[in-house]
Amino acid sequence: MSKMSFKILLLVSLLLCSFATSASTPNCQGDDCINEQQLYLSWALGYGQRSNPLHGGKKLNLVLLPEIYYYSKYWFFDNGRLGSSVALTETTQLSIIGQLNQEKGYFQQWFSGNLLQFEANTLTMPQFSTSMDRQAPFQVAVSEVSKRPTAFDVGLQLDTVSHGTMWQLAYWTDASRQHHGQYASLGARRSWQSPYGKWQVSAHLHWKSAQLIDTYYGLTALEVPPGQEYQGRDSWQAELRLNWNKPLTERLSVLVFLRYLQLDSAMTDSALVRSDHVTTWFGGVSYRFF
């Protein structure tokens, strides 16, 4: 299935490249517009944390967050994502995108994928959970299992705007043959301006295949005692995000973002996992250089 998925994505990417010269940029408004062939670079300085749901996993402290993107006529780089897009209509766009898989970031704090996953101007929200950390009779720490792979995924992403709401549908597959899995997401995002700044709220539903979950959170007989092995299953995870920013000058702004990701039993049944949620928060100032 993985080979077939990758072949289909490769075929679609070739079609996107062939249509790119005739594609027009979808309509946009105000700050949501992106100028072609213009480098955007900003740094956010402040403090925040991303929790780690794994036993022995370290929280990720957020102090200095970069945001960098560049869009040309045929390709773009957007905070760790490299891709190409074609406008299907004035309000709908199809993209093929490549990026590092983010699951590795829970196992290795200085994972390069952790650096560019937090976007200071489109950022993320948690709704705070009252659930407690999971207390399992058998627990396995990150340091006690074999090294998890770094994977590179390729996916198709469909974005469309309807009545002021941005809808997004994405499907990803493993191009590096590390986890041999797939994942998909469906999300909606809405922004509005107030006298107190710009707000953005979004919700996403993620599906992750059994192969992906098993690669990172499964436990083999080489890692745990007999009878304690765990084989991953398909996982459904809900996510809420909230972002607020207020410009102080043309280049300087203050910002806050929050994020909450709810994990299901396909992950929490693993003895590696101690919590059923991941929260991320950050507050600080952002300065745009370009």
LINLIN-V133471 format. One record per helix or strand of 2 or more residues. SS is the DSSP state (A for helix, B for strand). FROM is the first residue (numbers start at 1). LEN is the number of residues. If there is no record, write none. Layout:
[[SS	FROM	LEN] [SS	FROM	LEN]]
This chain:
[[A	2	21] [A	30	3] [B	38	13] [B	60	12] [B	76	3] [B	81	7] [B	92	9] [A	102	5] [A	112	4] [A	142	3] [B	152	11] [B	165	10] [B	182	13] [B	197	12] [A	210	8] [B	235	13] [B	252	11] [A	265	4] [B	277	12]]
